[in-house]
Amino acid sequence: MSQSNTSQPSGGGRLLNTFLNRPVEDHGSGWSNLWDSGESGLWDRGKASPALVDIVEQEPELLNPFTADGKRKKALVPGCGRGYDVVMLALHGFDAYGLEISDTAVKEAEKYASAELAKPSAYHFGSEQRPPHTPGSVTFFQGDFFSSQWEFKGEIDETTKFDVIYDYTVSFIIPVVMVLKLLISLGSSYVLYTQSNGESGRQVWLG
């Protein structure tokens, strides 16, 4: 990268400027371009959300990964990035699905998940001991969250209803009310939105 005497925008400024004057319907290409140009470090935290780990472990009745008849629940993470939260949910028993608009991100997430499921990092777990059940499955697929054109993989299709949907990234760009309405329309029993400030703090909506 060339150097100059002029001040350069911070990572947050670069990310904001990518979408500042871009129409909502064109946000997908903005994310894809950032992934393809190797700029995912602008937002990549490198681990699962501490707030999500907290609520999954501290609310076991609310977020039991199994249905009453013993089947695994399906959890969806839109805008999953490298898949940290998807893998964490799978390690806590859910069949977890990550949706990404970028094919580059999907490939990165699949590579990350393969390594983490074989040897999980400590950040996937909080103060509680690791869950006693075996991990669920992990599936990543490409598509625009606000479009029905998703490249489904595994045992899901356009009729699939997810039991849990977790958002940490989409609603930072799109108005949260718009996001929540779409999440609920996907048939989820619980819709979670968490916002961490460092290692603590969360906001949660259930619907």
VMD Tcl script that draws the C-alpha trace (Angstrom):
set ca {
  {0.00 0.00 0.00}
  {1.38 3.41 -0.91}
  {2.14 5.94 1.80}
  {1.31 9.64 1.81}
  {1.33 12.57 4.17}
  {-2.45 12.79 4.17}
  {-4.28 11.05 6.98}
  {-5.84 7.74 6.07}
  {-9.33 6.70 7.23}
  {-9.50 4.15 10.00}
  {-10.86 0.68 9.37}
  {-14.25 1.80 10.68}
  {-14.17 4.77 8.32}
  {-13.36 2.54 5.37}
  {-16.26 0.24 6.22}
  {-18.69 3.10 6.75}
  {-17.68 4.82 3.54}
  {-18.31 1.63 1.58}
  {-22.01 1.82 2.40}
  {-22.59 5.50 3.21}
  {-24.07 6.49 -0.15}
  {-24.72 3.02 -1.52}
  {-28.38 2.02 -2.07}
  {-29.55 -0.75 0.26}
  {-30.22 -3.05 -2.68}
  {-26.55 -2.73 -3.67}
  {-25.07 -3.50 -0.24}
  {-24.44 -7.09 -1.25}
  {-21.90 -6.12 -3.87}
  {-20.17 -3.91 -1.31}
  {-19.69 -6.80 1.11}
  {-18.57 -9.11 -1.69}
  {-16.01 -6.59 -2.91}
  {-14.56 -6.21 0.60}
  {-14.22 -9.99 0.96}
  {-12.71 -10.40 -2.50}
  {-10.17 -7.64 -1.83}
  {-9.07 -9.25 1.43}
  {-10.51 -6.55 3.69}
  {-12.57 -8.72 6.04}
  {-10.24 -7.59 8.83}
  {-12.21 -4.33 8.94}
  {-14.91 -6.08 10.96}
  {-13.58 -9.56 11.76}
  {-13.28 -10.05 15.55}
  {-11.56 -13.41 15.23}
  {-13.88 -15.31 17.57}
  {-17.49 -16.03 18.44}
  {-19.51 -13.24 20.06}
  {-19.02 -13.37 23.86}
  {-22.61 -12.15 24.32}
  {-23.94 -15.07 22.28}
  {-21.80 -17.58 24.18}
  {-23.17 -16.14 27.42}
  {-26.84 -16.43 26.54}
  {-26.51 -19.91 25.04}
  {-24.83 -21.22 28.19}
  {-26.79 -19.22 30.74}
  {-30.24 -19.89 29.27}
  {-30.20 -23.67 28.63}
  {-33.97 -24.05 28.88}
  {-34.63 -21.21 26.48}
  {-31.95 -22.30 24.03}
  {-32.06 -26.07 24.33}
  {-30.52 -27.40 21.10}
  {-32.95 -30.32 21.01}
  {-36.69 -30.55 20.44}
  {-38.97 -32.49 22.81}
  {-38.63 -35.60 20.63}
  {-34.83 -35.43 20.60}
  {-34.23 -33.88 17.19}
  {-31.58 -31.19 16.80}
  {-32.85 -27.66 16.31}
  {-31.72 -25.63 13.31}
  {-29.95 -22.32 13.90}
  {-29.32 -19.74 11.16}
  {-26.68 -16.99 11.25}
  {-27.17 -14.49 8.38}
  {-24.07 -12.53 7.41}
  {-22.00 -15.16 9.21}
  {-18.61 -14.04 7.91}
  {-15.88 -16.54 8.71}
  {-18.38 -18.61 10.67}
  {-17.29 -18.12 14.28}
  {-20.84 -18.00 15.66}
  {-22.03 -20.84 13.42}
  {-19.31 -23.13 14.74}
  {-20.00 -22.08 18.33}
  {-23.69 -22.93 17.99}
  {-22.84 -26.31 16.49}
  {-20.44 -27.03 19.36}
  {-23.36 -26.35 21.70}
  {-25.52 -28.92 19.95}
  {-27.40 -27.09 17.19}
  {-27.38 -27.99 13.51}
  {-25.98 -24.61 12.50}
  {-26.26 -22.85 9.15}
  {-24.32 -19.80 7.99}
  {-25.54 -17.58 5.15}
  {-23.10 -15.28 3.36}
  {-23.49 -13.14 0.26}
  {-19.83 -13.64 -0.63}
  {-18.63 -16.90 -2.14}
  {-15.16 -16.01 -0.87}
  {-16.54 -15.80 2.68}
  {-18.28 -19.17 2.34}
  {-15.01 -20.82 1.34}
  {-13.17 -19.15 4.22}
  {-15.89 -20.25 6.66}
  {-15.79 -23.85 5.48}
  {-12.04 -23.94 5.99}
  {-12.33 -22.39 9.45}
  {-15.11 -24.76 10.54}
  {-13.19 -27.83 9.46}
  {-10.28 -26.89 11.72}
  {-12.38 -25.74 14.69}
  {-14.71 -28.74 14.79}
  {-11.66 -31.01 14.91}
  {-9.99 -28.98 17.68}
  {-12.26 -26.28 19.16}
  {-10.75 -23.07 20.53}
  {-11.50 -22.09 24.13}
  {-13.36 -18.91 23.07}
  {-16.32 -21.01 21.93}
  {-17.12 -21.66 25.59}
  {-17.73 -19.44 28.58}
  {-17.29 -20.17 32.27}
  {-19.49 -23.25 32.06}
  {-17.97 -26.59 31.26}
  {-18.24 -27.76 27.69}
  {-21.66 -29.14 26.68}
  {-22.07 -32.89 27.34}
  {-23.68 -33.62 23.96}
  {-21.91 -34.14 20.67}
  {-21.67 -31.19 18.24}
  {-24.29 -30.61 15.60}
  {-23.59 -30.16 11.92}
  {-22.24 -27.03 10.21}
  {-23.38 -25.89 6.77}
  {-22.51 -22.70 4.90}
  {-24.29 -21.44 1.82}
  {-24.19 -18.38 -0.40}
  {-27.04 -15.95 -0.90}
  {-28.44 -12.47 -0.31}
  {-30.28 -12.41 3.02}
  {-32.91 -10.08 1.57}
  {-33.53 -12.25 -1.49}
  {-35.03 -15.71 -1.89}
  {-32.14 -16.70 -4.18}
  {-30.14 -18.81 -1.74}
  {-27.87 -21.63 -2.89}
  {-29.16 -24.18 -0.40}
  {-26.99 -27.05 0.79}
  {-27.67 -30.08 2.92}
  {-31.19 -30.88 4.10}
  {-32.67 -27.39 3.81}
  {-34.60 -25.58 1.10}
  {-36.89 -22.57 0.73}
  {-39.54 -24.24 2.94}
  {-37.19 -24.80 5.90}
  {-38.18 -23.17 9.19}
  {-35.32 -22.34 11.54}
  {-35.73 -22.72 15.28}
  {-33.20 -20.02 16.18}
  {-31.92 -17.11 14.09}
  {-29.06 -14.99 15.33}
  {-27.98 -11.65 13.89}
  {-24.95 -9.63 14.88}
  {-23.95 -7.95 11.63}
  {-26.87 -7.39 9.24}
  {-28.74 -4.99 11.53}
  {-25.70 -2.74 11.89}
  {-26.22 -1.66 8.26}
  {-29.96 -2.30 7.78}
  {-32.60 -0.85 10.19}
  {-33.13 -3.44 12.92}
  {-36.94 -3.41 12.63}
  {-36.65 -4.40 8.96}
  {-34.28 -7.21 9.87}
  {-36.43 -8.55 12.71}
  {-39.55 -8.65 10.54}
  {-37.70 -10.72 7.95}
  {-36.20 -13.02 10.59}
  {-39.58 -13.72 12.13}
  {-41.07 -14.40 8.69}
  {-38.56 -17.25 8.34}
  {-40.46 -19.09 11.04}
  {-38.00 -18.92 13.90}
  {-39.21 -19.65 17.42}
  {-36.53 -17.33 18.79}
  {-34.85 -14.37 17.17}
  {-31.68 -13.19 18.87}
  {-29.81 -9.97 18.31}
  {-26.78 -9.31 20.45}
  {-24.46 -6.37 20.60}
  {-21.24 -6.68 22.53}
  {-19.15 -3.86 23.90}
  {-15.78 -5.48 24.35}
  {-16.38 -8.66 26.30}
  {-19.76 -7.84 27.83}
  {-23.16 -6.32 27.27}
  {-26.05 -7.61 25.19}
  {-29.48 -6.80 23.87}
  {-31.86 -9.61 23.00}
  {-35.21 -9.72 21.25}
  {-37.27 -12.90 21.34}
  {-40.20 -13.43 19.00}
}
mol new
graphics top color blue
foreach p $ca { graphics top sphere $p radius 0.5 }
foreach p [lrange $ca 0 end-1] q [lrange $ca 1 end] { graphics top cylinder $p $q radius 0.2 }
display resetview
